[in-house]
Each structure stands twice: as structure tokens, then as C-alpha cells.
Amino acid sequence: MTMTDPVADLLTRIRNALKAKKPVVDIPASNLKLEIVKILKETKYVRDLIELPDNRQGILRIYLRYTRGDSPVIRGFQRISRPGLRKYLDAEEVKRSTFNTRGMSILSTSSGVMTNFDAAKKNIGGEILLRCW
């Protein structure tokens, strides 16, 4: 069975693992998922990321981060652009999205996948994939 929205599947698997207080979650790999999780690691929302080979597409093993009180660092995800309704931001809207927002947004731009803060510095827009706080 084919998956229509792999990014939503990634977010759901992480969200479910956080609710179950799992230390690790395994996700089928893709280039877009890998870039999203790398950004989450750089911004310290997840602890670590390991790519595991298998006979098909590979597996991303994500080590989740929790605070000392065992509450997850990731408070929530929101999928913005989806297959049925794509959402795009131009450079001005990306700059405005950096003010008075909680968390960060991840965008797919012509220069690759990056946060809204990096896109604002480079003065470029793109498709807003998700928000994380």
C-alpha cells in the first residue's frame, strides 16, 4: 500500500512514541524525512538520528529527547502543507513568521529544507511543511 503523505506519517509516529514515552522510534526512510529529522536534531528537539540499512528503503532510528521530569521536549507538531492543499510563503511572509511565534517552521525551499529562521536570513520563500513547538 502506498503512503499519500509521508511527512504526516513521520509526525504521527514521533507523536505516538512521545505519548508512550518511548526512547526510540523507527521510521521508513526517505530523503525528505531525513532532512526534517536532521533539522530537528540541529535545533535540539530530538537527541540523535541513525540511518539503518535494510533490503528496501532504509530505516531512520530517532532517539527522542525528554526533560528531567520525563516530559517530551517536543510539545506538538502541526502539518501545514499537505497533498490536498499546498501552502507557500514568499520571502516577506517568511520574515513575518519569525516574529511572535512559538517554536519553528520547517520549509522546503529552492535551497533545500530549512527552518523559517534560516530562510528569513537568506531572504527566500517556499512550501511550509510543518510547525514544531
N, CA, C and O of each residue as an XYZ file, in Angstrom:
532
protein
N       0.844     -1.185      0.000
C       0.000      0.000      0.000
C       0.880      1.235      0.000
O       1.836      1.322      0.770
N       0.563      2.179     -0.854
C       1.362      3.395     -0.933
C       0.891      4.407      0.094
O      -0.273      4.436      0.492
N       1.828      5.227      0.504
C       1.537      6.235      1.506
C       1.323      7.580      0.801
O       2.162      7.985     -0.003
N       0.241      8.262      1.079
C      -0.038      9.509      0.383
C       0.665     10.699      1.017
O       0.967     11.668      0.320
N       0.936     10.656      2.323
C       1.586     11.775      2.994
C       2.652     11.261      3.960
O       2.364     11.049      5.138
N       3.881     11.057      3.476
C       4.927     10.505      4.334
C       5.350     11.441      5.465
O       5.788     10.970      6.515
N       5.229     12.745      5.273
C       5.606     13.685      6.337
C       4.614     13.588      7.496
O       5.017     13.608      8.658
N       3.328     13.485      7.189
C       2.330     13.317      8.247
C       2.547     11.999      8.983
O       2.345     11.926     10.195
N       2.958     10.955      8.261
C       3.259      9.673      8.897
C       4.443      9.819      9.849
O       4.418      9.270     10.951
N       5.476     10.549      9.439
C       6.632     10.816     10.301
C       6.204     11.513     11.586
O       6.584     11.095     12.680
N       5.422     12.564     11.455
C       4.977     13.330     12.622
C       4.096     12.481     13.542
O       4.213     12.571     14.764
N       3.225     11.669     12.971
C       2.347     10.826     13.775
C       3.133      9.777     14.543
O       2.840      9.511     15.708
N       4.136      9.176     13.895
C       4.943      8.170     14.582
C       5.732      8.786     15.732
O       5.838      8.190     16.804
N       6.284      9.972     15.513
C       7.015     10.649     16.591
C       6.058     11.033     17.715
O       6.370     10.828     18.888
N       4.908     11.581     17.375
C       3.909     11.992     18.370
C       3.450     10.795     19.210
O       3.334     10.902     20.431
N       3.191      9.663     18.562
C       2.745      8.465     19.291
C       3.852      7.935     20.193
O       3.577      7.506     21.314
N       5.100      7.957     19.725
C       6.216      7.485     20.557
C       6.413      8.393     21.763
O       6.745      7.912     22.847
N       6.216      9.689     21.594
C       6.347     10.620     22.719
C       5.252     10.376     23.751
O       5.513     10.415     24.954
N       4.033     10.125     23.290
C       2.941      9.860     24.232
C       3.155      8.575     25.000
O       2.749      8.461     26.157
N       3.803      7.594     24.352
C       4.085      6.316     25.011
C       5.402      6.359     25.781
O       5.814      5.356     26.364
N       6.063      7.521     25.784
C       7.347      7.726     26.477
C       8.425      6.751     26.005
O       9.230      6.267     26.801
N       8.431      6.471     24.711
C       9.445      5.598     24.123
C      10.736      6.391     23.934
O      10.682      7.570     23.587
N      11.890      5.772     24.155
C      13.161      6.485     23.935
C      13.553      6.537     22.468
O      14.309      7.420     22.063
N      13.043      5.589     21.652
C      13.451      5.460     20.252
C      12.230      5.187     19.394
O      11.288      4.523     19.830
N      12.250      5.708     18.159
C      11.207      5.391     17.191
C      11.880      5.106     15.851
O      12.789      5.829     15.443
N      11.433      4.048     15.165
C      11.944      3.688     13.845
C      10.930      4.097     12.787
O       9.729      3.867     12.929
N      11.447      4.714     11.711
C      10.599      5.246     10.658
C      11.180      4.844      9.311
O      12.399      4.897      9.145
N      10.362      4.442      8.340
C      10.884      4.177      6.997
C      11.531      5.440      6.424
O      10.979      6.535      6.528
N      12.689      5.273      5.829
C      13.493      6.419      5.409
C      13.053      6.983      4.059
O      12.541      6.268      3.198
N      13.269      8.280      3.907
C      13.198      8.977      2.622
C      14.075     10.217      2.772
O      14.418     10.614      3.885
N      14.429     10.814      1.659
C      15.320     11.978      1.715
C      14.665     13.150      2.450
O      15.323     13.832      3.235
N      13.384     13.386      2.201
C      12.687     14.491      2.858
C      12.583     14.265      4.360
O      12.814     15.187      5.142
N      12.237     13.051      4.769
C      12.156     12.739      6.197
C      13.517     12.899      6.862
O      13.614     13.410      7.978
N      14.570     12.459      6.173
C      15.920     12.583      6.705
C      16.285     14.040      6.937
O      16.855     14.370      7.977
N      15.972     14.910      6.000
C      16.283     16.334      6.150
C      15.474     16.959      7.287
O      16.001     17.780      8.038
N      14.211     16.583      7.419
C      13.382     17.122      8.501
C      13.942     16.713      9.853
O      14.044     17.539     10.760
N      14.307     15.439      9.995
C      14.816     14.951     11.278
C      16.189     15.549     11.575
O      16.508     15.794     12.739
N      17.008     15.790     10.549
C      18.299     16.461     10.765
C      18.093     17.861     11.334
O      18.839     18.294     12.213
N      17.085     18.566     10.836
C      16.781     19.895     11.366
C      16.310     19.792     12.811
O      16.704     20.603     13.649
N      15.472     18.805     13.109
C      15.015     18.610     14.488
C      16.186     18.294     15.413
O      16.181     18.695     16.577
N      17.182     17.583     14.906
C      18.368     17.280     15.711
C      19.225     18.529     15.921
O      19.716     18.766     17.024
N      19.408     19.332     14.857
C      20.204     20.554     14.969
C      19.582     21.539     15.953
O      20.298     22.238     16.670
N      18.272     21.595     15.989
C      17.578     22.519     16.875
C      17.276     21.902     18.238
O      16.557     22.491     19.046
N      17.827     20.711     18.493
C      17.768     20.030     19.788
C      16.360     19.590     20.196
O      16.058     19.513     21.387
N      15.505     19.304     19.223
C      14.194     18.729     19.528
C      14.284     17.217     19.682
O      13.501     16.625     20.425
N      15.241     16.575     18.981
C      15.499     15.145     19.156
C      16.962     14.975     19.535
O      17.796     15.830     19.239
N      17.265     13.856     20.196
C      18.608     13.634     20.725
C      19.582     13.176     19.653
O      20.687     13.710     19.554
N      19.189     12.193     18.846
C      20.110     11.649     17.851
C      19.328     10.999     16.726
O      18.124     10.766     16.833
N      20.044     10.707     15.635
C      19.468     10.115     14.444
C      20.476      9.126     13.878
O      21.656      9.445     13.734
N      20.010      7.930     13.557
C      20.859      6.919     12.943
C      20.124      6.368     11.726
O      18.932      6.069     11.791
N      20.853      6.235     10.609
C      20.296      5.616      9.414
C      20.679      4.147      9.408
O      21.863      3.809      9.430
N      19.680      3.272      9.377
C      19.915      1.835      9.355
C      19.580      1.287      7.969
O      18.495      1.553      7.452
N      20.489      0.531      7.361
C      20.172     -0.056      6.047
C      19.285     -1.282      6.211
O      19.364     -1.989      7.215
N      18.457     -1.522      5.233
C      17.718     -2.771      5.137
C      17.585     -3.093      3.654
O      18.154     -2.391      2.819
N      16.851     -4.130      3.318
C      16.765     -4.555      1.922
C      15.853     -3.682      1.077
O      15.794     -3.852     -0.140
N      15.139     -2.748      1.700
C      14.219     -1.899      0.950
C      14.718     -0.464      0.929
O      15.690     -0.166      0.236
N      14.084      0.424      1.664
C      14.394      1.845      1.578
C      15.247      2.354      2.726
O      15.697      3.499      2.684
N      15.481      1.565      3.725
C      16.244      2.001      4.885
C      15.324      2.417      6.013
O      14.119      2.583      5.824
N      15.908      2.584      7.192
C      15.150      2.947      8.386
C      15.861      4.099      9.076
O      17.086      4.101      9.199
N      15.097      5.064      9.520
C      15.620      6.146     10.347
C      15.298      5.813     11.797
O      14.129      5.668     12.156
N      16.316      5.692     12.627
C      16.105      5.462     14.058
C      16.309      6.804     14.754
O      17.399      7.375     14.720
N      15.250      7.298     15.382
C      15.264      8.616     16.020
C      15.237      8.414     17.532
O      14.349      7.752     18.070
N      16.223      8.994     18.203
C      16.283      8.956     19.663
C      15.637     10.241     20.171
O      16.117     11.340     19.892
N      14.565     10.095     20.907
C      13.769     11.237     21.355
C      14.382     11.879     22.591
O      15.091     11.227     23.358
N      14.103     13.151     22.773
C      14.646     13.914     23.895
C      13.524     14.233     24.872
O      12.425     14.636     24.492
N      13.853     14.032     26.168
C      12.917     14.332     27.249
C      13.610     15.246     28.253
O      14.838     15.272     28.337
N      12.812     15.994     29.016
C      13.364     16.838     30.068
C      13.620     15.989     31.304
O      13.338     14.791     31.307
N      14.147     16.597     32.342
C      14.427     15.844     33.568
C      13.166     15.298     34.215
O      13.216     14.269     34.890
N      12.055     15.957     34.025
C      10.786     15.496     34.582
C      10.065     14.507     33.679
O       8.872     14.270     33.865
N      10.751     13.929     32.713
C      10.206     12.961     31.764
C       9.070     13.517     30.904
O       8.202     12.767     30.456
N       9.078     14.807     30.678
C       8.127     15.351     29.717
C       8.876     15.579     28.400
O      10.042     15.974     28.418
N       8.228     15.337     27.267
C       8.926     15.457     25.994
C       9.306     16.899     25.675
O       8.580     17.830     26.024
N      10.445     17.078     25.010
C      10.874     18.409     24.580
C       9.942     18.920     23.487
O       9.618     20.107     23.445
N       9.514     18.025     22.605
C       8.566     18.399     21.551
C       7.176     18.458     22.166
O       6.640     17.443     22.611
N       6.607     19.635     22.187
C       5.264     19.807     22.750
C       4.188     19.491     21.724
O       3.105     19.024     22.078
N       4.487     19.748     20.443
C       3.493     19.474     19.414
C       4.017     19.711     18.020
O       5.009     20.411     17.813
N       3.323     19.108     17.065
C       3.574     19.281     15.641
C       2.286     19.732     14.987
O       1.191     19.424     15.458
N       2.428     20.467     13.893
C       1.260     20.799     13.085
C       1.672     20.708     11.626
O       2.577     21.420     11.190
N       1.027     19.849     10.876
C       1.292     19.712      9.449
C       0.569     20.841      8.748
O      -0.643     20.990      8.901
N       1.294     21.640      7.979
C       0.681     22.799      7.330
C       0.329     22.471      5.870
O      -0.847     22.378      5.518
N       1.343     22.298      5.038
C       1.116     21.975      3.637
C       0.895     20.478      3.519
O       1.670     19.686      4.055
N      -0.144     20.097      2.832
C      -0.456     18.682      2.698
C      -0.736     18.387      1.224
O      -0.873     19.318      0.431
N      -0.824     17.121      0.844
C      -1.017     16.810     -0.578
C      -2.273     17.423     -1.190
O      -2.267     17.762     -2.374
N      -3.335     17.573     -0.432
C      -4.559     18.140     -0.974
C      -4.584     19.651     -1.005
O      -5.391     20.241     -1.723
N      -3.708     20.296     -0.231
C      -3.696     21.753     -0.159
C      -2.284     22.222      0.191
O      -1.884     22.210      1.355
N      -1.551     22.628     -0.817
C      -0.183     23.100     -0.611
C      -0.214     24.550     -0.142
O      -1.018     25.351     -0.619
N       0.680     24.880      0.806
C       0.773     26.245      1.328
C       2.183     26.759      1.063
O       3.167     26.103      1.404
N       2.270     27.917      0.463
C       3.557     28.519      0.139
C       3.658     29.887      0.795
O       2.657     30.588      0.944
N       4.872     30.261      1.185
C       5.142     31.577      1.749
C       6.204     32.254      0.900
O       7.197     31.635      0.518
N       5.985     33.535      0.606
C       7.058     34.268     -0.072
C       8.034     34.782      0.979
O       7.826     34.575      2.175
N       9.089     35.445      0.542
C      10.159     35.859      1.450
C       9.651     36.802      2.543
O      10.099     36.713      3.686
N       8.735     37.692      2.212
C       8.196     38.628      3.212
C       7.383     37.890      4.275
O       7.487     38.200      5.462
N       6.580     36.921      3.856
C       5.787     36.161      4.820
C       6.675     35.299      5.716
O       6.351     35.077      6.883
N       7.784     34.818      5.176
C       8.724     34.042      5.987
C       9.346     34.937      7.046
O       9.493     34.523      8.196
N       9.714     36.161      6.676
C      10.275     37.104      7.656
C       9.263     37.402      8.757
O       9.625     37.466      9.932
N       7.989     37.584      8.382
C       6.955     37.857      9.377
C       6.708     36.645     10.272
O       6.299     36.798     11.423
N       6.955     35.435      9.748
C       6.708     34.227     10.540
C       7.737     34.031     11.646
O       7.535     33.198     12.529
N       8.833     34.780     11.615
C       9.852     34.643     12.657
C       9.522     35.469     13.897
O      10.121     35.263     14.952
N       8.581     36.394     13.784
C       8.213     37.245     14.917
C       7.004     36.671     15.643
O       6.044     36.225     15.014
N       7.059     36.686     16.964
C       5.924     36.318     17.806
C       5.340     34.938     17.491
O       4.121     34.761     17.503
N       6.195     33.977     17.213
C       5.719     32.613     17.014
C       6.370     31.722     18.042
O       7.508     31.955     18.450
N       5.661     30.719     18.454
C       6.277     29.757     19.347
C       6.829     28.627     18.489
O       6.187     28.200     17.530
N       7.994     28.153     18.827
C       8.616     27.081     18.072
C       9.187     27.556     16.760
O       9.624     28.700     16.636
N       9.181     26.676     15.783
C       9.750     26.984     14.476
C       8.920     26.326     13.389
O       8.103     25.443     13.653
N       9.144     26.771     12.170
C       8.536     26.165     11.000
C       9.639     25.558     10.156
O      10.766     26.052     10.151
N       9.321     24.496      9.447
C      10.264     23.876      8.520
C       9.707     24.061      7.118
O       8.559     23.720      6.835
N      10.556     24.615      6.239
C      10.154     24.932      4.877
C      10.971     24.129      3.886
O      12.130     23.801      4.138
N      10.356     23.816      2.757
C      11.061     23.239      1.623
C      11.256     24.367      0.619
O      10.292     24.865      0.037
N      12.504     24.765      0.420
C      12.815     25.892     -0.454
C      13.631     25.423     -1.649
O      13.972     24.245     -1.760
N      13.935     26.347     -2.533
C      14.779     26.020     -3.680
C      16.215     25.742     -3.244
O      16.985     25.149     -4.000
N      16.583     26.163     -2.033
C      17.919     25.909     -1.493
C      17.931     24.728     -0.535
O      18.924     24.524      0.164
N      16.869     23.951     -0.481
C      16.792     22.786      0.383
C      15.802     22.988      1.518
O      15.114     24.006      1.596
N      15.747     21.998      2.390
C      14.844     22.048      3.542
C      15.537     22.812      4.664
O      16.688     22.527      4.994
N      14.834     23.786      5.254
C      15.429     24.616      6.307
C      14.349     25.198      7.202
O      13.160     25.120      6.893
N      14.778     25.787      8.319
C      13.839     26.433      9.237
C      13.415     27.781      8.686
O      14.034     28.311      7.763
N      12.354     28.330      9.259
C      11.904     29.648      8.818
C      12.928     30.731      9.168
O      13.002     31.754      8.488
N      13.717     30.511     10.219
C      14.740     31.495     10.594
C      15.868     31.526      9.564
O      16.352     32.601      9.208
N      16.292     30.344      9.080
C      17.327     30.290      8.051
C      16.823     30.860      6.733
O      17.558     31.557      6.034
N      15.578     30.568      6.395
C      15.001     31.089      5.154
C      14.862     32.607      5.215
O      15.045     33.282      4.201
N      14.543     33.153      6.385
C      14.440     34.606      6.525
C      15.807     35.267      6.356
O      15.909     36.338      5.757
N      16.865     34.627      6.887
C      18.213     35.167      6.713
C      18.632     35.171      5.253
O      19.302     36.097      4.796
N      18.234     34.126      4.513
C      18.598     34.019      3.099
C      17.622     34.759      2.195
O      17.841     34.854      0.987
N      16.536     35.288      2.780
C      15.530     36.050      2.050
C      14.892     35.219      0.931
O      14.792     35.672     -0.210
N      14.463     34.002      1.271
C      13.789     33.143      0.310
C      12.507     32.591      0.919
O      12.368     32.518      2.140
N      11.594     32.212      0.072
C      10.337     31.615      0.493
C      10.277     30.166      0.055
O      11.240     29.641     -0.503
N       9.152     29.519      0.306
C       8.983     28.129     -0.105
C       7.732     27.525      0.470
O       6.867     28.223      1.000
N       7.646     26.215      0.359
C       6.491     25.484      0.871
C       6.683     25.214      2.361
O       7.687     24.625      2.764
N       5.732     25.639      3.169
C       5.813     25.428      4.611
C       5.296     24.027      4.923
O       4.107     23.748      4.766
N       6.189     23.154      5.364
C       5.831     21.764      5.603
C       5.144     21.569      6.945
O       4.090     20.937      7.016
N       5.736     22.112      8.022
C       5.194     21.857      9.354
C       5.660     22.911     10.341
O       6.600     23.663     10.082
N       4.982     22.948     11.475
C       5.401     23.749     12.626
C       5.696     22.814     13.778
O       5.011     21.808     13.961
N       6.706     23.141     14.549
C       7.098     22.334     15.697
C       7.295     23.262     16.876
O       7.931     24.307     16.741
N       6.759     22.896     18.031
C       6.975     23.680     19.237
C       7.172     22.776     20.424
O       7.370     23.256     21.540
